[in-house]
Amino acid sequence: MVAVLDPGLVVLAGGTGRAGGEELARLTTGRLASLVPVPVQVRPTAIEGNPVLDGAVHTALALARDDLFGAP
C-alpha cells in the first residue's frame, strides 16, 4: 500500500504498534526503505485505547442525538 498511496507517515497502531514501540518503527522504516522509492516516516502510536472505536461511538451518539432532538 505504501508504494501505491505514497503516504508521508505510517503510524503503527493497536497493541502490536504500542508493544513494538520505537524498535518496531525503526525496523519497519528499514524494511520500507528497501521496498519503496520514497522515504516514509514510521512512528508508533501515542494514543491509548481504541481511537477508531471511540470515534465511531461519538459519531453514533451525535447522529442519535440529532435524530432525537434535531441538529443544532
mmCIF file of the N, C-alpha and C atoms, coordinates in Angstrom:
data_MODEL
# 
_entry.id   MODEL 
# 
loop_
_atom_site.group_PDB 
_atom_site.id 
_atom_site.type_symbol 
_atom_site.label_atom_id 
_atom_site.label_alt_id 
_atom_site.label_comp_id 
_atom_site.label_asym_id 
_atom_site.label_entity_id 
_atom_site.label_seq_id 
_atom_site.pdbx_PDB_ins_code 
_atom_site.Cartn_x 
_atom_site.Cartn_y 
_atom_site.Cartn_z 
_atom_site.occupancy 
_atom_site.B_iso_or_equiv 
_atom_site.pdbx_formal_charge 
_atom_site.auth_seq_id 
_atom_site.auth_comp_id 
_atom_site.auth_asym_id 
_atom_site.auth_atom_id 
_atom_site.pdbx_PDB_model_num 
ATOM 1   N N  . MET A 1 1  ? 0.810   -1.186 0.000  1.00 0.00 ? 1  MET A N  1 
ATOM 2   C CA . MET A 1 1  ? 0.000   0.000  0.000  1.00 0.00 ? 1  MET A CA 1 
ATOM 3   C C  . MET A 1 1  ? 0.856   1.253  0.000  1.00 0.00 ? 1  MET A C  1 
ATOM 4   N N  . VAL A 1 2  ? 1.984   1.204  0.657  1.00 0.00 ? 2  VAL A N  1 
ATOM 5   C CA . VAL A 1 2  ? 2.835   2.383  0.740  1.00 0.00 ? 2  VAL A CA 1 
ATOM 6   C C  . VAL A 1 2  ? 3.311   2.797  -0.647 1.00 0.00 ? 2  VAL A C  1 
ATOM 7   N N  . ALA A 1 3  ? 3.636   1.835  -1.484 1.00 0.00 ? 3  ALA A N  1 
ATOM 8   C CA . ALA A 1 3  ? 4.112   2.148  -2.825 1.00 0.00 ? 3  ALA A CA 1 
ATOM 9   C C  . ALA A 1 3  ? 3.017   2.779  -3.678 1.00 0.00 ? 3  ALA A C  1 
ATOM 10  N N  . VAL A 1 4  ? 1.772   2.410  -3.443 1.00 0.00 ? 4  VAL A N  1 
ATOM 11  C CA . VAL A 1 4  ? 0.658   2.929  -4.241 1.00 0.00 ? 4  VAL A CA 1 
ATOM 12  C C  . VAL A 1 4  ? 0.153   4.260  -3.689 1.00 0.00 ? 4  VAL A C  1 
ATOM 13  N N  . LEU A 1 5  ? -0.025  4.342  -2.368 1.00 0.00 ? 5  LEU A N  1 
ATOM 14  C CA . LEU A 1 5  ? -0.621  5.542  -1.763 1.00 0.00 ? 5  LEU A CA 1 
ATOM 15  C C  . LEU A 1 5  ? 0.377   6.665  -1.504 1.00 0.00 ? 5  LEU A C  1 
ATOM 16  N N  . ASP A 1 6  ? 1.650   6.338  -1.354 1.00 0.00 ? 6  ASP A N  1 
ATOM 17  C CA . ASP A 1 6  ? 2.710   7.311  -1.116 1.00 0.00 ? 6  ASP A CA 1 
ATOM 18  C C  . ASP A 1 6  ? 2.428   8.196  0.097  1.00 0.00 ? 6  ASP A C  1 
ATOM 19  N N  . PRO A 1 7  ? 2.192   7.573  1.274  1.00 0.00 ? 7  PRO A N  1 
ATOM 20  C CA . PRO A 1 7  ? 1.967   8.403  2.460  1.00 0.00 ? 7  PRO A CA 1 
ATOM 21  C C  . PRO A 1 7  ? 3.289   8.954  2.992  1.00 0.00 ? 7  PRO A C  1 
ATOM 22  N N  . GLY A 1 8  ? 3.212   10.083 3.638  1.00 0.00 ? 8  GLY A N  1 
ATOM 23  C CA . GLY A 1 8  ? 4.404   10.643 4.258  1.00 0.00 ? 8  GLY A CA 1 
ATOM 24  C C  . GLY A 1 8  ? 4.672   10.060 5.626  1.00 0.00 ? 8  GLY A C  1 
ATOM 25  N N  . LEU A 1 9  ? 3.620   9.465  6.219  1.00 0.00 ? 9  LEU A N  1 
ATOM 26  C CA . LEU A 1 9  ? 3.736   8.940  7.578  1.00 0.00 ? 9  LEU A CA 1 
ATOM 27  C C  . LEU A 1 9  ? 2.894   7.681  7.716  1.00 0.00 ? 9  LEU A C  1 
ATOM 28  N N  . VAL A 1 10 ? 3.476   6.661  8.317  1.00 0.00 ? 10 VAL A N  1 
ATOM 29  C CA . VAL A 1 10 ? 2.759   5.435  8.660  1.00 0.00 ? 10 VAL A CA 1 
ATOM 30  C C  . VAL A 1 10 ? 2.787   5.327  10.179 1.00 0.00 ? 10 VAL A C  1 
ATOM 31  N N  . VAL A 1 11 ? 1.612   5.174  10.787 1.00 0.00 ? 11 VAL A N  1 
ATOM 32  C CA . VAL A 1 11 ? 1.512   5.048  12.238 1.00 0.00 ? 11 VAL A CA 1 
ATOM 33  C C  . VAL A 1 11 ? 1.226   3.595  12.571 1.00 0.00 ? 11 VAL A C  1 
ATOM 34  N N  . LEU A 1 12 ? 2.079   3.008  13.407 1.00 0.00 ? 12 LEU A N  1 
ATOM 35  C CA . LEU A 1 12 ? 1.871   1.638  13.863 1.00 0.00 ? 12 LEU A CA 1 
ATOM 36  C C  . LEU A 1 12 ? 0.938   1.693  15.062 1.00 0.00 ? 12 LEU A C  1 
ATOM 37  N N  . ALA A 1 13 ? -0.291  1.272  14.872 1.00 0.00 ? 13 ALA A N  1 
ATOM 38  C CA . ALA A 1 13 ? -1.313  1.411  15.909 1.00 0.00 ? 13 ALA A CA 1 
ATOM 39  C C  . ALA A 1 13 ? -1.657  0.066  16.524 1.00 0.00 ? 13 ALA A C  1 
ATOM 40  N N  . GLY A 1 14 ? -2.562  0.114  17.478 1.00 0.00 ? 14 GLY A N  1 
ATOM 41  C CA . GLY A 1 14 ? -3.041  -1.099 18.123 1.00 0.00 ? 14 GLY A CA 1 
ATOM 42  C C  . GLY A 1 14 ? -2.038  -1.657 19.103 1.00 0.00 ? 14 GLY A C  1 
ATOM 43  N N  . GLY A 1 15 ? -2.343  -2.816 19.617 1.00 0.00 ? 15 GLY A N  1 
ATOM 44  C CA . GLY A 1 15 ? -1.496  -3.451 20.613 1.00 0.00 ? 15 GLY A CA 1 
ATOM 45  C C  . GLY A 1 15 ? -0.099  -3.744 20.110 1.00 0.00 ? 15 GLY A C  1 
ATOM 46  N N  . THR A 1 16 ? 0.004   -4.193 18.878 1.00 0.00 ? 16 THR A N  1 
ATOM 47  C CA . THR A 1 16 ? 1.319   -4.511 18.313 1.00 0.00 ? 16 THR A CA 1 
ATOM 48  C C  . THR A 1 16 ? 2.155   -3.263 18.128 1.00 0.00 ? 16 THR A C  1 
ATOM 49  N N  . GLY A 1 17 ? 1.548   -2.189 17.630 1.00 0.00 ? 17 GLY A N  1 
ATOM 50  C CA . GLY A 1 17 ? 2.277   -0.940 17.444 1.00 0.00 ? 17 GLY A CA 1 
ATOM 51  C C  . GLY A 1 17 ? 2.771   -0.372 18.756 1.00 0.00 ? 17 GLY A C  1 
ATOM 52  N N  . ARG A 1 18 ? 1.926   -0.454 19.804 1.00 0.00 ? 18 ARG A N  1 
ATOM 53  C CA . ARG A 1 18 ? 2.339   0.046  21.116 1.00 0.00 ? 18 ARG A CA 1 
ATOM 54  C C  . ARG A 1 18 ? 3.409   -0.854 21.732 1.00 0.00 ? 18 ARG A C  1 
ATOM 55  N N  . ALA A 1 19 ? 3.238   -2.163 21.600 1.00 0.00 ? 19 ALA A N  1 
ATOM 56  C CA . ALA A 1 19 ? 4.201   -3.096 22.187 1.00 0.00 ? 19 ALA A CA 1 
ATOM 57  C C  . ALA A 1 19 ? 5.560   -3.013 21.491 1.00 0.00 ? 19 ALA A C  1 
ATOM 58  N N  . GLY A 1 20 ? 5.556   -2.890 20.168 1.00 0.00 ? 20 GLY A N  1 
ATOM 59  C CA . GLY A 1 20 ? 6.805   -2.821 19.420 1.00 0.00 ? 20 GLY A CA 1 
ATOM 60  C C  . GLY A 1 20 ? 7.514   -1.490 19.583 1.00 0.00 ? 20 GLY A C  1 
ATOM 61  N N  . GLY A 1 21 ? 6.744   -0.429 19.759 1.00 0.00 ? 21 GLY A N  1 
ATOM 62  C CA . GLY A 1 21 ? 7.289   0.902  20.006 1.00 0.00 ? 21 GLY A CA 1 
ATOM 63  C C  . GLY A 1 21 ? 8.284   1.376  18.966 1.00 0.00 ? 21 GLY A C  1 
ATOM 64  N N  . GLU A 1 22 ? 9.274   2.102  19.443 1.00 0.00 ? 22 GLU A N  1 
ATOM 65  C CA . GLU A 1 22 ? 10.278  2.701  18.559 1.00 0.00 ? 22 GLU A CA 1 
ATOM 66  C C  . GLU A 1 22 ? 11.102  1.647  17.817 1.00 0.00 ? 22 GLU A C  1 
ATOM 67  N N  . GLU A 1 23 ? 11.345  0.515  18.471 1.00 0.00 ? 23 GLU A N  1 
ATOM 68  C CA . GLU A 1 23 ? 12.143  -0.536 17.821 1.00 0.00 ? 23 GLU A CA 1 
ATOM 69  C C  . GLU A 1 23 ? 11.412  -1.088 16.595 1.00 0.00 ? 23 GLU A C  1 
ATOM 70  N N  . LEU A 1 24 ? 10.132  -1.370 16.728 1.00 0.00 ? 24 LEU A N  1 
ATOM 71  C CA . LEU A 1 24 ? 9.352   -1.854 15.579 1.00 0.00 ? 24 LEU A CA 1 
ATOM 72  C C  . LEU A 1 24 ? 9.278   -0.790 14.500 1.00 0.00 ? 24 LEU A C  1 
ATOM 73  N N  . ALA A 1 25 ? 9.117   0.466  14.889 1.00 0.00 ? 25 ALA A N  1 
ATOM 74  C CA . ALA A 1 25 ? 9.091   1.557  13.912 1.00 0.00 ? 25 ALA A CA 1 
ATOM 75  C C  . ALA A 1 25 ? 10.405  1.636  13.153 1.00 0.00 ? 25 ALA A C  1 
ATOM 76  N N  . ARG A 1 26 ? 11.518  1.492  13.866 1.00 0.00 ? 26 ARG A N  1 
ATOM 77  C CA . ARG A 1 26 ? 12.836  1.532  13.217 1.00 0.00 ? 26 ARG A CA 1 
ATOM 78  C C  . ARG A 1 26 ? 13.000  0.383  12.230 1.00 0.00 ? 26 ARG A C  1 
ATOM 79  N N  . LEU A 1 27 ? 12.623  -0.818 12.649 1.00 0.00 ? 27 LEU A N  1 
ATOM 80  C CA . LEU A 1 27 ? 12.728  -1.981 11.762 1.00 0.00 ? 27 LEU A CA 1 
ATOM 81  C C  . LEU A 1 27 ? 11.810  -1.852 10.551 1.00 0.00 ? 27 LEU A C  1 
ATOM 82  N N  . THR A 1 28 ? 10.614  -1.342 10.763 1.00 0.00 ? 28 THR A N  1 
ATOM 83  C CA . THR A 1 28 ? 9.663   -1.154 9.668  1.00 0.00 ? 28 THR A CA 1 
ATOM 84  C C  . THR A 1 28 ? 10.178  -0.109 8.692  1.00 0.00 ? 28 THR A C  1 
ATOM 85  N N  . THR A 1 29 ? 10.751  0.970  9.210  1.00 0.00 ? 29 THR A N  1 
ATOM 86  C CA . THR A 1 29 ? 11.335  2.007  8.347  1.00 0.00 ? 29 THR A CA 1 
ATOM 87  C C  . THR A 1 29 ? 12.419  1.411  7.464  1.00 0.00 ? 29 THR A C  1 
ATOM 88  N N  . GLY A 1 30 ? 13.282  0.595  8.043  1.00 0.00 ? 30 GLY A N  1 
ATOM 89  C CA . GLY A 1 30 ? 14.344  -0.041 7.269  1.00 0.00 ? 30 GLY A CA 1 
ATOM 90  C C  . GLY A 1 30 ? 13.809  -0.955 6.184  1.00 0.00 ? 30 GLY A C  1 
ATOM 91  N N  . ARG A 1 31 ? 12.787  -1.708 6.512  1.00 0.00 ? 31 ARG A N  1 
ATOM 92  C CA . ARG A 1 31 ? 12.201  -2.623 5.519  1.00 0.00 ? 31 ARG A CA 1 
ATOM 93  C C  . ARG A 1 31 ? 11.518  -1.851 4.400  1.00 0.00 ? 31 ARG A C  1 
ATOM 94  N N  . LEU A 1 32 ? 10.779  -0.807 4.762  1.00 0.00 ? 32 LEU A N  1 
ATOM 95  C CA . LEU A 1 32 ? 10.116  0.003  3.732  1.00 0.00 ? 32 LEU A CA 1 
ATOM 96  C C  . LEU A 1 32 ? 11.116  0.682  2.817  1.00 0.00 ? 32 LEU A C  1 
ATOM 97  N N  . ALA A 1 33 ? 12.254  1.102  3.381  1.00 0.00 ? 33 ALA A N  1 
ATOM 98  C CA . ALA A 1 33 ? 13.283  1.763  2.570  1.00 0.00 ? 33 ALA A CA 1 
ATOM 99  C C  . ALA A 1 33 ? 13.786  0.855  1.456  1.00 0.00 ? 33 ALA A C  1 
ATOM 100 N N  . SER A 1 34 ? 13.758  -0.453 1.696  1.00 0.00 ? 34 SER A N  1 
ATOM 101 C CA . SER A 1 34 ? 14.218  -1.386 0.664  1.00 0.00 ? 34 SER A CA 1 
ATOM 102 C C  . SER A 1 34 ? 13.113  -1.744 -0.335 1.00 0.00 ? 34 SER A C  1 
ATOM 103 N N  . LEU A 1 35 ? 11.875  -1.357 -0.044 1.00 0.00 ? 35 LEU A N  1 
ATOM 104 C CA . LEU A 1 35 ? 10.746  -1.742 -0.900 1.00 0.00 ? 35 LEU A CA 1 
ATOM 105 C C  . LEU A 1 35 ? 10.144  -0.611 -1.719 1.00 0.00 ? 35 LEU A C  1 
ATOM 106 N N  . VAL A 1 36 ? 10.197  0.608  -1.211 1.00 0.00 ? 36 VAL A N  1 
ATOM 107 C CA . VAL A 1 36 ? 9.545   1.725  -1.897 1.00 0.00 ? 36 VAL A CA 1 
ATOM 108 C C  . VAL A 1 36 ? 10.564  2.798  -2.252 1.00 0.00 ? 36 VAL A C  1 
ATOM 109 N N  . PRO A 1 37 ? 10.314  3.536  -3.330 1.00 0.00 ? 37 PRO A N  1 
ATOM 110 C CA . PRO A 1 37 ? 11.300  4.514  -3.797 1.00 0.00 ? 37 PRO A CA 1 
ATOM 111 C C  . PRO A 1 37 ? 11.298  5.841  -3.046 1.00 0.00 ? 37 PRO A C  1 
ATOM 112 N N  . VAL A 1 38 ? 10.317  6.090  -2.192 1.00 0.00 ? 38 VAL A N  1 
ATOM 113 C CA . VAL A 1 38 ? 10.240  7.363  -1.478 1.00 0.00 ? 38 VAL A CA 1 
ATOM 114 C C  . VAL A 1 38 ? 10.414  7.131  0.024  1.00 0.00 ? 38 VAL A C  1 
ATOM 115 N N  . PRO A 1 39 ? 11.002  8.066  0.731  1.00 0.00 ? 39 PRO A N  1 
ATOM 116 C CA . PRO A 1 39 ? 11.139  7.890  2.180  1.00 0.00 ? 39 PRO A CA 1 
ATOM 117 C C  . PRO A 1 39 ? 9.792   8.021  2.885  1.00 0.00 ? 39 PRO A C  1 
ATOM 118 N N  . VAL A 1 40 ? 9.595   7.177  3.882  1.00 0.00 ? 40 VAL A N  1 
ATOM 119 C CA . VAL A 1 40 ? 8.352   7.175  4.656  1.00 0.00 ? 40 VAL A CA 1 
ATOM 120 C C  . VAL A 1 40 ? 8.723   7.186  6.138  1.00 0.00 ? 40 VAL A C  1 
ATOM 121 N N  . GLN A 1 41 ? 8.123   8.100  6.891  1.00 0.00 ? 41 GLN A N  1 
ATOM 122 C CA . GLN A 1 41 ? 8.315   8.107  8.337  1.00 0.00 ? 41 GLN A CA 1 
ATOM 123 C C  . GLN A 1 41 ? 7.408   7.049  8.950  1.00 0.00 ? 41 GLN A C  1 
ATOM 124 N N  . VAL A 1 42 ? 7.921   6.313  9.897  1.00 0.00 ? 42 VAL A N  1 
ATOM 125 C CA . VAL A 1 42 ? 7.134   5.310  10.615 1.00 0.00 ? 42 VAL A CA 1 
ATOM 126 C C  . VAL A 1 42 ? 7.248   5.619  12.100 1.00 0.00 ? 42 VAL A C  1 
ATOM 127 N N  . ARG A 1 43 ? 6.090   5.734  12.763 1.00 0.00 ? 43 ARG A N  1 
ATOM 128 C CA . ARG A 1 43 ? 6.074   6.035  14.197 1.00 0.00 ? 43 ARG A CA 1 
ATOM 129 C C  . ARG A 1 43 ? 5.075   5.142  14.898 1.00 0.00 ? 43 ARG A C  1 
ATOM 130 N N  . PRO A 1 44 ? 5.373   4.787  16.136 1.00 0.00 ? 44 PRO A N  1 
ATOM 131 C CA . PRO A 1 44 ? 4.373   4.042  16.920 1.00 0.00 ? 44 PRO A CA 1 
ATOM 132 C C  . PRO A 1 44 ? 3.291   5.005  17.397 1.00 0.00 ? 44 PRO A C  1 
ATOM 133 N N  . THR A 1 45 ? 2.104   4.478  17.612 1.00 0.00 ? 45 THR A N  1 
ATOM 134 C CA . THR A 1 45 ? 1.015   5.324  18.093 1.00 0.00 ? 45 THR A CA 1 
ATOM 135 C C  . THR A 1 45 ? 1.298   5.851  19.492 1.00 0.00 ? 45 THR A C  1 
ATOM 136 N N  . ALA A 1 46 ? 0.787   7.023  19.765 1.00 0.00 ? 46 ALA A N  1 
ATOM 137 C CA . ALA A 1 46 ? 0.904   7.603  21.097 1.00 0.00 ? 46 ALA A CA 1 
ATOM 138 C C  . ALA A 1 46 ? -0.453  7.604  21.790 1.00 0.00 ? 46 ALA A C  1 
ATOM 139 N N  . ILE A 1 47 ? -1.460  7.052  21.121 1.00 0.00 ? 47 ILE A N  1 
ATOM 140 C CA . ILE A 1 47 ? -2.824  7.069  21.631 1.00 0.00 ? 47 ILE A CA 1 
ATOM 141 C C  . ILE A 1 47 ? -3.144  5.733  22.285 1.00 0.00 ? 47 ILE A C  1 
ATOM 142 N N  . GLU A 1 48 ? -3.607  5.793  23.503 1.00 0.00 ? 48 GLU A N  1 
ATOM 143 C CA . GLU A 1 48 ? -4.018  4.583  24.220 1.00 0.00 ? 48 GLU A CA 1 
ATOM 144 C C  . GLU A 1 48 ? -5.450  4.221  23.839 1.00 0.00 ? 48 GLU A C  1 
ATOM 145 N N  . GLY A 1 49 ? -5.814  2.995  24.081 1.00 0.00 ? 49 GLY A N  1 
ATOM 146 C CA . GLY A 1 49 ? -7.193  2.556  23.828 1.00 0.00 ? 49 GLY A CA 1 
ATOM 147 C C  . GLY A 1 49 ? -7.433  2.263  22.364 1.00 0.00 ? 49 GLY A C  1 
ATOM 148 N N  . ASN A 1 50 ? -8.676  2.426  21.935 1.00 0.00 ? 50 ASN A N  1 
ATOM 149 C CA . ASN A 1 50 ? -9.070  2.140  20.563 1.00 0.00 ? 50 ASN A CA 1 
ATOM 150 C C  . ASN A 1 50 ? -9.702  3.395  19.972 1.00 0.00 ? 50 ASN A C  1 
ATOM 151 N N  . PRO A 1 51 ? -8.897  4.278  19.352 1.00 0.00 ? 51 PRO A N  1 
ATOM 152 C CA . PRO A 1 51 ? -9.435  5.542  18.860 1.00 0.00 ? 51 PRO A CA 1 
ATOM 153 C C  . PRO A 1 51 ? -10.471 5.389  17.747 1.00 0.00 ? 51 PRO A C  1 
ATOM 154 N N  . VAL A 1 52 ? -10.372 4.330  16.944 1.00 0.00 ? 52 VAL A N  1 
ATOM 155 C CA . VAL A 1 52 ? -11.354 4.117  15.884 1.00 0.00 ? 52 VAL A CA 1 
ATOM 156 C C  . VAL A 1 52 ? -12.716 3.807  16.496 1.00 0.00 ? 52 VAL A C  1 
ATOM 157 N N  . LEU A 1 53 ? -12.740 2.926  17.481 1.00 0.00 ? 53 LEU A N  1 
ATOM 158 C CA . LEU A 1 53 ? -13.996 2.608  18.158 1.00 0.00 ? 53 LEU A CA 1 
ATOM 159 C C  . LEU A 1 53 ? -14.541 3.826  18.887 1.00 0.00 ? 53 LEU A C  1 
ATOM 160 N N  . ASP A 1 54 ? -13.671 4.579  19.566 1.00 0.00 ? 54 ASP A N  1 
ATOM 161 C CA . ASP A 1 54 ? -14.113 5.791  20.259 1.00 0.00 ? 54 ASP A CA 1 
ATOM 162 C C  . ASP A 1 54 ? -14.744 6.783  19.289 1.00 0.00 ? 54 ASP A C  1 
ATOM 163 N N  . GLY A 1 55 ? -14.130 6.981  18.147 1.00 0.00 ? 55 GLY A N  1 
ATOM 164 C CA . GLY A 1 55 ? -14.680 7.890  17.138 1.00 0.00 ? 55 GLY A CA 1 
ATOM 165 C C  . GLY A 1 55 ? -16.014 7.416  16.607 1.00 0.00 ? 55 GLY A C  1 
ATOM 166 N N  . ALA A 1 56 ? -16.139 6.104  16.387 1.00 0.00 ? 56 ALA A N  1 
ATOM 167 C CA . ALA A 1 56 ? -17.402 5.548  15.905 1.00 0.00 ? 56 ALA A CA 1 
ATOM 168 C C  . ALA A 1 56 ? -18.517 5.742  16.928 1.00 0.00 ? 56 ALA A C  1 
ATOM 169 N N  . VAL A 1 57 ? -18.203 5.530  18.196 1.00 0.00 ? 57 VAL A N  1 
ATOM 170 C CA . VAL A 1 57 ? -19.201 5.712  19.255 1.00 0.00 ? 57 VAL A CA 1 
ATOM 171 C C  . VAL A 1 57 ? -19.632 7.177  19.334 1.00 0.00 ? 57 VAL A C  1 
ATOM 172 N N  . HIS A 1 58 ? -18.680 8.103  19.299 1.00 0.00 ? 58 HIS A N  1 
ATOM 173 C CA . HIS A 1 58 ? -19.015 9.528  19.351 1.00 0.00 ? 58 HIS A CA 1 
ATOM 174 C C  . HIS A 1 58 ? -19.866 9.940  18.155 1.00 0.00 ? 58 HIS A C  1 
ATOM 175 N N  . THR A 1 59 ? -19.540 9.417  16.973 1.00 0.00 ? 59 THR A N  1 
ATOM 176 C CA . THR A 1 59 ? -20.320 9.729  15.781 1.00 0.00 ? 59 THR A CA 1 
ATOM 177 C C  . THR A 1 59 ? -21.734 9.183  15.894 1.00 0.00 ? 59 THR A C  1 
ATOM 178 N N  . ALA A 1 60 ? -21.864 7.945  16.350 1.00 0.00 ? 60 ALA A N  1 
ATOM 179 C CA . ALA A 1 60 ? -23.192 7.344  16.508 1.00 0.00 ? 60 ALA A CA 1 
ATOM 180 C C  . ALA A 1 60 ? -24.022 8.111  17.530 1.00 0.00 ? 60 ALA A C  1 
ATOM 181 N N  . LEU A 1 61 ? -23.398 8.517  18.635 1.00 0.00 ? 61 LEU A N  1 
ATOM 182 C CA . LEU A 1 61 ? -24.129 9.287  19.640 1.00 0.00 ? 61 LEU A CA 1 
ATOM 183 C C  . LEU A 1 61 ? -24.578 10.639 19.099 1.00 0.00 ? 61 LEU A C  1 
ATOM 184 N N  . ALA A 1 62 ? -23.725 11.296 18.331 1.00 0.00 ? 62 ALA A N  1 
ATOM 185 C CA . ALA A 1 62 ? -24.089 12.592 17.745 1.00 0.00 ? 62 ALA A CA 1 
ATOM 186 C C  . ALA A 1 62 ? -25.246 12.432 16.763 1.00 0.00 ? 62 ALA A C  1 
ATOM 187 N N  . LEU A 1 63 ? -25.214 11.390 15.941 1.00 0.00 ? 63 LEU A N  1 
ATOM 188 C CA . LEU A 1 63 ? -26.306 11.152 14.987 1.00 0.00 ? 63 LEU A CA 1 
ATOM 189 C C  . LEU A 1 63 ? -27.607 10.841 15.716 1.00 0.00 ? 63 LEU A C  1 
ATOM 190 N N  . ALA A 1 64 ? -27.533 10.019 16.754 1.00 0.00 ? 64 ALA A N  1 
ATOM 191 C CA . ALA A 1 64 ? -28.742 9.686  17.519 1.00 0.00 ? 64 ALA A CA 1 
ATOM 192 C C  . ALA A 1 64 ? -29.297 10.929 18.205 1.00 0.00 ? 64 ALA A C  1 
ATOM 193 N N  . ARG A 1 65 ? -28.424 11.750 18.773 1.00 0.00 ? 65 ARG A N  1 
ATOM 194 C CA . ARG A 1 65 ? -28.859 12.988 19.434 1.00 0.00 ? 65 ARG A CA 1 
ATOM 195 C C  . ARG A 1 65 ? -29.528 13.924 18.430 1.00 0.00 ? 65 ARG A C  1 
ATOM 196 N N  . ASP A 1 66 ? -28.938 14.058 17.230 1.00 0.00 ? 66 ASP A N  1 
ATOM 197 C CA . ASP A 1 66 ? -29.527 14.901 16.189 1.00 0.00 ? 66 ASP A CA 1 
ATOM 198 C C  . ASP A 1 66 ? -30.888 14.373 15.741 1.00 0.00 ? 66 ASP A C  1 
ATOM 199 N N  . ASP A 1 67 ? -31.020 13.041 15.635 1.00 0.00 ? 67 ASP A N  1 
ATOM 200 C CA . ASP A 1 67 ? -32.298 12.450 15.241 1.00 0.00 ? 67 ASP A CA 1 
ATOM 201 C C  . ASP A 1 67 ? -33.375 12.691 16.301 1.00 0.00 ? 67 ASP A C  1 
ATOM 202 N N  . LEU A 1 68 ? -32.993 12.616 17.559 1.00 0.00 ? 68 LEU A N  1 
ATOM 203 C CA . LEU A 1 68 ? -33.969 12.776 18.641 1.00 0.00 ? 68 LEU A CA 1 
ATOM 204 C C  . LEU A 1 68 ? -34.328 14.238 18.906 1.00 0.00 ? 68 LEU A C  1 
ATOM 205 N N  . PHE A 1 69 ? -33.335 15.098 18.891 1.00 0.00 ? 69 PHE A N  1 
ATOM 206 C CA . PHE A 1 69 ? -33.550 16.485 19.310 1.00 0.00 ? 69 PHE A CA 1 
ATOM 207 C C  . PHE A 1 69 ? -33.380 17.502 18.194 1.00 0.00 ? 69 PHE A C  1 
ATOM 208 N N  . GLY A 1 70 ? -33.026 17.054 17.005 1.00 0.00 ? 70 GLY A N  1 
ATOM 209 C CA . GLY A 1 70 ? -32.778 17.965 15.901 1.00 0.00 ? 70 GLY A CA 1 
ATOM 210 C C  . GLY A 1 70 ? -31.344 18.440 15.888 1.00 0.00 ? 70 GLY A C  1 
ATOM 211 N N  . ALA A 1 71 ? -30.877 18.757 14.705 1.00 0.00 ? 71 ALA A N  1 
ATOM 212 C CA . ALA A 1 71 ? -29.490 19.229 14.553 1.00 0.00 ? 71 ALA A CA 1 
ATOM 213 C C  . ALA A 1 71 ? -29.363 20.606 15.175 1.00 0.00 ? 71 ALA A C  1 
ATOM 214 N N  . PRO A 1 72 ? -28.201 20.905 15.781 1.00 0.00 ? 72 PRO A N  1 
ATOM 215 C CA . PRO A 1 72 ? -28.011 22.226 16.415 1.00 0.00 ? 72 PRO A CA 1 
ATOM 216 C C  . PRO A 1 72 ? -27.978 23.345 15.400 1.00 0.00 ? 72 PRO A C  1 
# 
